[in-house]
Amino acid sequence: MSKATYPLKLPTSIKRAAARLAKEDGVSLNQWIATAVAQKVGAVETAAEFFKRRAEGHSLDQLDEILARVPHRAPEPGDELPEGWTPGSGDGR
């Protein structure tokens, strides 16, 4: 297996937590971080492939047709947008 070196700078608190977890797992910090990165890559690639398959054969026009059928009514309690929210403002926090 070929290996690449990458200098990594972590916030002290995250490095401390990762070192503690690596020790609990009985592996080196390097091995623990490499495994964590591999898990994240796998999860993101799996999600990307899932959504790609789900989108096959569909178009944004179809999405617009589906959304046009959604009834226009007030949101249910707890589903309201945050106070001061506007489109493009993110989550309103």
N, C-alpha and C positions, 0 to 999 in steps of 0.2 A: 504494500500500500504506500503510495507516495504521500508525502506530507508537506504542507505549506506552513510557514511561520507567519503569524500575524501578531504585531504588538497590540496588546489590549489594555486599555486604561479603564478601570472600573471605579465607581464611587467606593470609598472605603467601606461603607456599610454593606454594600452588595458583595464586595469581595470577602468581607468577614463572614457573611451569611453563607456564601458559596463554599468557602473553606470549611465552615462548620459542617455543612451538609455532605461535602466530599469526604470528610473524616468519618462521619456517621456511616457513609456508604462503603468506607474502606478503600477508597480510590484516591488518586492524586487530584489536586485541584484542576490541573490541565485536562485530565481524563473526564472529570465531572463537567467542566465547561464544554468540552468537545461533544460530549453526549447530549448536553442541554441544547446546544446549537443544532445538532443532528435531529433532535426531536422537533424543534421549532421548524426547521426546513421541511421535515416530513409532514408536519401538520399544515403548513401553508401550502405546500405543493398538493397535498391531498384535497384541501379545501378548494384550491384554484381549479383542479381537475373536476371536482364535484360540480362546481358552479358552471364550468364550461360545458359539461355534459347536459346539465339541466337547461342551459340556454340554447342548445343546438336546435335548429329548426324554428326558433321563435324570433320575433322582431320587436322593436320598440313600439311599432304601430299596434301590435297585439297587446302590449302592456297598456298603452293608452286606452284601448277598447275596454280592457278589464277594469282599469281605474275609473273609467267613465260610468261604470255600473255601480260604483260604490255610492250608497245613499248619502246625501248631504244632510247631516244632522250634527248636533252638538256632541262633543266627545263624552264618553262615559266618565263618571267621577274617577279621578286619578289619572286619566289619560290626557288631561289638558296640557297645552304647551306652556312652558315656563313664562312667567310675567316678563314682558319686554322682548320676547322672542320675535325675531323677524327672519324671513328666508335668508340664508347665507350667514346667519349669526352663530352657527354651530348649535351647541346644546343649550344656549341661553344662560350659562353660568358665568 
